[in-house]
Amino acid sequence: MENEVLIFGHKSPDTDSITSSIVMENLERKLGNENAKAVRIGNVNKETKYVLDYLGIDEPEYIENIADGQNVILVDHNEITQSVDNLQNAKILKVIDHHTMNFVAPYQLYYRAEPVGCTQTVLYKMYKENDVEIDEKIATLMLSAIASDTLVLKSPTTTAQDIKTVRELEKRFGLDINTYGVEMLKAGTDISEFTPEQVINIDSKLFEQGNKKFRIAQVNTADLDSIFKNQVYFEEAINEDIKKENLDFYVFAATDIINSNSKIISLGNDAPVVEKAYGISIDNHTAMLENVVSRKKQMLPPILNALNGDINL
Amino acid sequence: MENEVLIFGHKSPDTDSITSSIVMENLERKLGNENAKAVRIGNVNKETKYVLDYLGIDEPEYIENIADGQNVILVDHNEITQSVDNLQNAKILKVIDHHTMNFVAPYQLYYRAEPVGCTQTVLYKMYKENDVEIDEKIATLMLSAIASDTLVLKSPTTTAQDIKTVRELEKRFGLDINTYGVEMLKAGTDISEFTPEQVINIDSKLFEQGNKKFRIAQVNTADLDSIFKNQVYFEEAINEDIKKENLDFYVFAATDIINSNSKIISLGNDAPVVEKAYGISIDNHTAMLENVVSRKKQMLPPILNALNGDINL
């Protein structure tokens, strides 16, 4: 359509990217921009599908690329590498975001970013500032994205403004981010269709340090029990891998995205290194790592330190 | 001071840069940031001095550079080349702007830019959004900057939002941007301390095209009469230059920044080329160029075309 303004989030869109495009379309239309249209540049994930199904909202239309000179609004991202392939030929009218910045535009535009946990916290302010009515569907989309980005207000990225937004929306519409948010997060971590072997390989990384070879695999979950009731099957799959790849040890971390902890299964001849690294005792091959959610920042470095001899084995 | 947040506009600050730093300091302090401090990274020009004197406000403190890790807020600019020399070592907390963008930050921040004529139009919205009281001094600072950037709402850069801001502030405080704005602009174009020779050399550029050599000099004014009552003295100075530099012709343009016109004095043997170029008649060595304010975009190209023979002489 002539003069269409396409609104989209980043590649591999998460719940914030998809719902922010829908919420921004609504805001633009309420402000008289009838040409505003939410689209997506990647597949909708299970968590977002739960949100859209819950509200009876269709997925935004998928677009592969855009025409030269296309008017666009970016939500939940600003960097060209995270956006539609030919963004450099578009005319960016607005950006609504909450990320670090790397942005060039040789023309004036509306740019609105804030250091908050979720794009929807910024959009909520924009609705208020423009005196635009928020209905229950829009409110639920906002709550969904904030619940997703902040793990129901429990991640360290949560700000006072995210909490304020949630509390105001909850009060006004009688919503409850805890019940709904947990259900939504659970839907996103649904692994019921996967075999144990598939689960441990959803996101598994191989590391080598000195003469030691090991893997740290991670899976997000909202329900540790649903994982650990099948512990015996995961151990079988892990031991298969250890044997096949001649690993010295293996850490499988089920990260509880609700409580921001990770429960691990640790196997292999050198599994004791994990005890030294984290200062824990492994019992029945498992241990709880309190407040540990990040492999890159929290799980790997202590193990590398332990292997380096910084910690006495 | 520890934890000070320095707020400043661009190099060679104009009225928007200086007043926006003061207005943003006020907003930050009203919102509880007691460490906010407006500063400047260049000299205050005559127009801005008029504003500060009118309101009895001191010039912000001059800073040459900033400490590593200094917390800063940028107003009226975002590009590193336009900012304080060692900006790359600062922590930019916020940017409030209305320009094209070329900005990188490896951390989250508050970034607010809108495609409007003046930073103060954005700041006015931020006061409203945060329910922060605007007093008459703040209102006058806002009006001053908008009058400056938009030539009292007459430049092509003026937007509906700038006009709305001005009308609301005028109504609320009984102010009048026309009377005050013209006085302010006049103060900025005060050439009373200069000789005619100095005036024509404030901003004079030499051009050569084919075998022709000419100058186009420009001076901004809010009062063409104050220039042209001294026409005879300017002609003397111009003729001196023509003789000294062996120029084929000379265009001296007094640009009326209130009405967005330029009145020229054209002298030299080839002065008729100017008539052909602009499609005007020169009378008593002068002519009015309606809606012409830019030497680069509006004054030079027609003359080059005429000299190139694109227009028959």
Interface residues (C-beta under 8 A of the other chain):
Chain A: H98 H99 T100 M101 N102 F103 V104 A105 P106 Y107 Q108 L109 Y110 Y111 R112 A113 E114 P115 V116 K125 K128 E129
Chain B: H98 H99 T100 M101 N102 F103 V104 A105 P106 Y107 Q108 L109 Y110 Y111 R112 A113 E114 P115 V116 K125 K128 E129
